[in-house]
Amino acid sequence: MKLLLKLLFFLFLLWIIIGALLIVNEHPIGQLITGFSVLFLFFILMPLFIYYRYRGGNYKKYQLNDEKIKKWMRNK
């Protein structure tokens, strides 16, 4: 999964660079490539990264509940 994420990230960077170069050269497809690369980033790469990074985590210690609030109030 880590290798896949790295590969997809470099593919995204490549698309952005190609799109930027095409925009600078005023090619009509440059904005299309840049737009699709941003869509790829937000709808494919980011969800995969978030899933990879946070799978199997224990997040009970980060949840705010009454017990923690009372503990904070006692410590003031």
C-alpha positions as CSV (number, residue, x, y, z in Angstrom):
1,M,0.0,0.0,0.0
2,K,2.9,2.4,0.8
3,L,4.4,1.7,-2.6
4,L,1.1,2.3,-4.3
5,L,0.7,5.6,-2.5
6,K,4.1,6.8,-3.5
7,L,3.5,5.8,-7.1
8,L,0.2,7.6,-7.2
9,F,1.7,10.7,-5.6
10,F,4.5,10.9,-8.2
11,L,2.0,10.3,-11.0
12,F,0.0,13.3,-9.6
13,L,3.1,15.4,-9.5
14,L,3.9,14.4,-13.1
15,W,0.4,15.4,-14.2
16,I,0.5,18.7,-12.5
17,I,3.9,19.5,-14.0
18,I,2.7,18.5,-17.5
19,G,-0.5,20.5,-17.1
20,A,1.4,23.6,-15.9
21,L,3.9,23.3,-18.8
22,L,1.0,23.0,-21.3
23,I,-0.8,26.0,-19.7
24,V,2.4,28.1,-20.0
25,N,2.6,27.1,-23.7
26,E,-1.1,28.0,-24.1
27,H,-2.1,24.5,-25.2
28,P,-5.9,24.1,-24.9
29,I,-5.7,20.7,-23.0
30,G,-3.4,22.0,-20.3
31,Q,-6.2,23.2,-18.0
32,L,-8.0,19.9,-18.5
33,I,-5.0,17.9,-17.4
34,T,-4.5,20.1,-14.4
35,G,-8.1,19.8,-13.4
36,F,-8.2,16.1,-13.7
37,S,-5.0,15.8,-11.7
38,V,-6.6,17.8,-8.9
39,L,-9.7,15.6,-9.0
40,F,-7.4,12.6,-8.8
41,L,-5.7,14.1,-5.8
42,F,-8.9,14.8,-3.8
43,F,-11.0,11.8,-4.8
44,I,-8.5,9.0,-5.1
45,L,-5.1,9.8,-3.5
46,M,-6.3,11.5,-0.3
47,P,-8.9,8.9,0.7
48,L,-6.3,6.1,0.1
49,F,-3.8,8.0,2.2
50,I,-6.2,8.7,5.0
51,Y,-7.3,5.0,5.1
52,Y,-3.7,3.8,5.0
53,R,-2.6,6.2,7.7
54,Y,-5.4,5.8,10.2
55,R,-6.6,2.2,9.8
56,G,-6.7,0.2,13.0
57,G,-6.1,3.1,15.3
58,N,-7.4,3.5,18.8
59,Y,-9.0,6.9,19.0
60,K,-10.8,6.6,22.4
61,K,-8.1,8.7,24.1
62,Y,-8.9,11.6,21.7
63,Q,-12.7,11.6,22.2
64,L,-14.1,14.2,24.5
65,N,-16.6,12.8,27.1
66,D,-18.0,13.7,30.5
67,E,-15.3,11.9,32.4
68,K,-12.5,13.8,30.8
69,I,-14.3,17.1,31.2
70,K,-14.8,16.5,34.9
71,K,-11.1,15.5,35.3
72,W,-10.1,18.8,33.6
73,M,-12.4,20.8,35.9
74,R,-10.9,19.1,39.0
75,N,-7.4,20.0,37.8
76,K,-8.1,23.7,37.5
